[in-house]
Amino acid sequence: MSHMNQDEVMKALEATGLRPPAPVAERIGTNTVSDPDSKVRELGVEDSGRRCRDAKRYGATSVLFVPAVVNKTFPTPTPTSVRKRKSARPFHSPRNSV
């Protein structure tokens, strides 16, 4: 939902009376905070914050956060990825909670 026109989404939600439990991100799992590339990690933190803001606007009660992807390229989380996950916490604090 984060890649959609928010005004159109809000109109549709109001017209139908629906409230999404959690917005679905367009790029979930692609910009992870475990990536060795610092630019990709920063995009992951930005995406997480955007999803939190979207969720709040849509009246959602939760957000899916995928901090790492385990595959052949990234078999285990790195110390850097653990630090970056912790840096994303301000988005998930009670003052920013949905």
N, C-alpha and C positions, 0 to 999 in steps of 0.2 A: 504494500500500500504506500510505502514511502516514496515510490517513484510516480505516483498518480497525482493528479490535480487535487489538492486538498479541499478546495471549495466544492468541487464536484462530489468528492467523497462525502463531505459533510451534508450536502443537499440530499444525497442518496440515503445516508443514514437517518436523517431527519424524516424523509418521506416514508421510509419503511419502518422506522422505529427500532431498527437493529442497532446493537452496540457490539463491536468486535471485541473478543476477549484479549486479542493481541494483534497488532498490525504485523503483516508479513513483509519482510524486507526484500527488495529486488535482488540484492547481491549477498544474501546471507551465506556466510562461510567463505566468501572470496577475499574480503579485506579483513583478515584476522589479525588480532593483536599478537599472534605468535609468529608472524612472518619475519624472516631475517631482515627484510628490507624495511627501513625505518619509515619510508613514505607510505608503504602499504599498512604498517601498524598505525600510523596517524590517521589514515583513512578509516581504519577499523574503529578507532576511538570516535571519530567524527560520525560514522554511521550509527554507532551505538547511541550517541547523544541525540541524533536525528530521530531514531526510532522511539526514544523516550519522549521527546517532544511531540511526535506524531501520536503516540499512544495517549498522551494526556489530552491532546486536542480531540481525538476521536472518542474519548471516554473509555478507553481500554483499561484493563486492570493488570496487564502484564506485558512483558517484552521478552522476546527470545534473544539471548546473547550467546553467540558462538565464538568463544575466545580462541579456539584452535581447531585445526583440521589435522587428523593423523592420516598420513598417506606415505607413499614411497619417498617423496621429497622431504616431508617433515614427519619423521617417525615418532618423535617425542617432543613435548614442550621444552623450550629452552629457558634459562634464567631470565633472559631478556623478555620473553613472552610473559613470564610470571609478573615481572615488574610492570609491564604495560597493562596487564589485566587489572592490577591494583590502581593504575592511573585512571582507569575508566570508572572507578567507583564514584566520583562526584556526580556522574550522571544517574547513578543508582541510589543516591542518598535519599533519606526521607524528604528532604526539601524539594527534591526533583521527582519524587515518586508519583506514580500515576494513580 
